Amino acid sequence: MSLLLDYVKKQLLTETKHPKFKAGDTVTVSYKIKEGDKERIQQFNGVVIQRKNENATATFTVRKMSNGVGVERIFPVASPFIESIVLNKVGVVRRAKLFYIRERTGKSARIREKIQNNKKA
């Protein structure tokens, strides 16, 4: 039975060329939106507060502040509507789920950024 489930999951798995990211990273998700017969791309920029599941059912939640109101959106990783995901900042956090960010605003909601050492000798 397990082999059969593994086979079906493998068939559903679609290869995506998204960068590796985790909770605490700041990303910009370009998402295709269909309105009637028109199609446009909307940018959603925010902090990843969680990643959930794996492979075909994997999702991630992005949170941003819009006019002082917190907005969260859940994206399926394997969605054909995701045009691209751009990794803007790599955050340093100690948790996999950052739900405590929901109660915080301003400076207390900041996430430390990982400093990249790109020295050339």
Secondary structure, 3 states (H helix, E strand, C coil): CHHHHHHHHHHHCCCCCCCCCCCCCEEEEEEEEEECCEEEEEEEEEEEEEEECCHHHCEEEEEEEECCEEEEEEEECCCCCEEEEEEEECECCCCCCCHHHHHCCHHHHCCCECCCCCCCC
